[in-house]
Amino acid sequence: MSWSGFTKSQEKGSKFSLGKITKQQWLVLLLVGVLLAVMALPVKKNETNVQDSSNMTWTKTDQGSSLTQKERMERQLEETLSQVEGVGEVKVMLSVQEKTAEFYGDEEAPQVEGVVIVAEGVGNSVVERNIQQAVMALFPVEAHKIKIMKMI
């Protein structure tokens, strides 16, 4: 069989010829191109919603006091955790990234990077898990950045 015979047989049996592209084939190519373009667009995580809601919660309490926002956050977390069954007395230390810019006098909540908790009730795995889950619910902090220790 010669090459000319091979190409002629391919042209007769094929719906997709290179010479003519139908409107339907153009439409399919266009849709595939749009799909690829949409898939190539970068997607950002929107973490500002979590931070904004925590900003509102923390700034509403103790507005008249001279405490820094970090200290207010630590005290409020201490008060909350001390009310949990089995926890007892609690001391909290937050490691934060301070914001240097301030817009129109509004103070933004600092970004919490790590949490150290010292509590009487630590030693019970259920209490430790409850403390860790509470901290993770309040702050955007991974579990490995939370240290929970027993108070002496």
C-alpha positions as CSV (number, residue, x, y, z in Angstrom):
1,M,0.0,0.0,0.0
2,S,1.4,3.4,-0.9
3,W,1.3,6.5,1.3
4,S,-1.3,8.2,-1.0
5,G,-3.6,5.2,-0.6
6,F,-3.2,5.3,3.2
7,T,-4.0,9.0,3.5
8,K,-7.1,8.6,1.3
9,S,-8.4,5.8,3.4
10,Q,-7.9,7.8,6.6
11,E,-9.7,10.8,5.1
12,K,-12.8,8.8,4.2
13,G,-13.1,7.0,7.6
14,S,-12.3,10.0,9.8
15,K,-14.8,12.5,11.1
16,F,-12.0,14.9,12.0
17,S,-10.2,15.9,8.9
18,L,-7.5,18.5,9.0
19,G,-8.8,20.3,5.9
20,K,-12.3,21.2,7.1
21,I,-13.2,22.0,10.7
22,T,-16.9,22.3,11.3
23,K,-18.7,24.7,13.6
24,Q,-19.3,22.0,16.1
25,Q,-15.6,21.2,16.2
26,W,-14.7,24.9,16.6
27,L,-17.2,25.1,19.5
28,V,-15.7,22.1,21.2
29,L,-12.2,23.6,20.8
30,L,-13.4,26.9,22.2
31,L,-15.0,25.2,25.2
32,V,-11.8,23.2,25.9
33,G,-9.7,26.4,25.7
34,V,-12.0,28.2,28.1
35,L,-11.9,25.3,30.5
36,L,-8.1,25.2,30.4
37,A,-7.9,28.9,31.0
38,V,-10.2,28.7,34.0
39,M,-8.2,25.9,35.5
40,A,-5.0,27.8,35.0
41,L,-6.2,30.8,37.1
42,P,-4.7,30.9,40.6
43,V,-7.0,30.5,43.5
44,K,-6.4,32.4,46.8
45,K,-7.4,31.2,50.2
46,N,-9.5,33.8,51.9
47,E,-8.2,33.8,55.5
48,T,-9.2,37.4,56.2
49,N,-12.7,36.4,57.1
50,V,-11.5,34.4,60.1
51,Q,-9.1,37.2,61.2
52,D,-11.8,39.9,60.7
53,S,-14.3,38.2,62.9
54,S,-11.7,37.6,65.6
55,N,-10.7,41.3,65.4
56,M,-14.3,42.3,66.2
57,T,-14.5,39.9,69.1
58,W,-11.3,41.0,70.8
59,T,-11.7,44.7,70.3
60,K,-15.1,44.9,71.8
61,T,-13.9,43.7,75.2
62,D,-11.8,45.9,77.5
63,Q,-11.7,48.9,75.2
64,G,-11.2,51.3,78.1
65,S,-8.3,49.5,79.7
66,S,-4.6,50.1,79.2
67,L,-3.9,46.5,78.2
68,T,-2.4,45.7,74.9
69,Q,-4.5,43.7,72.5
70,K,-2.2,40.7,73.0
71,E,-2.7,40.9,76.8
72,R,-6.5,41.2,76.3
73,M,-6.5,38.1,74.1
74,E,-4.4,36.1,76.7
75,R,-6.7,37.1,79.5
76,Q,-9.9,36.3,77.6
77,L,-8.5,32.9,76.7
78,E,-7.4,32.2,80.3
79,E,-11.0,33.1,81.5
80,T,-12.6,30.9,78.9
81,L,-10.3,27.9,79.5
82,S,-10.6,28.1,83.3
83,Q,-14.4,27.6,82.9
84,V,-13.9,24.3,81.1
85,E,-14.5,21.2,83.2
86,G,-11.2,19.7,84.5
87,V,-8.9,22.5,83.4
88,G,-8.6,24.4,86.7
89,E,-6.3,27.4,86.9
90,V,-4.8,28.5,83.6
91,K,-1.9,30.7,82.4
92,V,-1.7,31.6,78.7
93,M,1.1,33.1,76.6
94,L,0.6,34.1,73.0
95,S,3.4,34.5,70.5
96,V,2.1,37.1,68.0
97,Q,3.3,39.0,64.9
98,E,2.7,42.6,65.7
99,K,1.3,44.8,62.9
100,T,3.3,48.0,62.4
101,A,0.7,49.9,60.3
102,E,-2.4,51.5,61.9
103,F,-5.2,52.9,59.7
104,Y,-7.4,55.7,61.0
105,G,-6.8,54.7,64.6
106,D,-8.2,51.2,64.2
107,E,-6.1,48.7,66.0
108,E,-5.9,45.3,64.2
109,A,-5.6,42.1,66.2
110,P,-2.1,40.7,66.0
111,Q,-1.6,37.5,64.1
112,V,-1.2,34.6,66.6
113,E,1.8,32.4,65.7
114,G,2.0,30.2,68.7
115,V,0.3,29.4,72.0
116,V,1.7,28.1,75.3
117,I,-0.8,27.0,77.9
118,V,0.0,26.0,81.5
119,A,-3.0,24.4,83.3
120,E,-3.7,22.5,86.5
121,G,-5.9,19.9,84.8
122,V,-3.3,18.8,82.2
123,G,-2.4,15.1,82.4
124,N,-5.9,14.0,81.4
125,S,-5.8,13.5,77.6
126,V,-9.4,14.5,77.2
127,V,-8.7,17.9,78.9
128,E,-5.6,18.4,76.8
129,R,-7.5,17.6,73.6
130,N,-10.3,20.0,74.6
131,I,-7.8,22.8,75.3
132,Q,-6.1,22.2,71.9
133,Q,-9.3,22.2,70.0
134,A,-10.5,25.4,71.7
135,V,-7.3,27.2,70.8
136,M,-7.5,26.0,67.2
137,A,-11.1,27.2,67.0
138,L,-10.2,30.6,68.2
139,F,-7.0,31.3,66.4
140,P,-5.6,30.2,63.0
141,V,-2.8,28.2,64.6
142,E,-1.8,24.6,63.7
143,A,-1.7,21.9,66.3
144,H,2.1,21.7,66.4
145,K,2.3,25.4,67.4
146,I,0.2,24.8,70.6
147,K,2.1,23.6,73.7
148,I,0.1,22.5,76.7
149,M,1.8,21.8,80.0
150,K,0.9,20.9,83.5
151,M,1.0,23.6,86.2
152,I,3.0,22.9,89.3
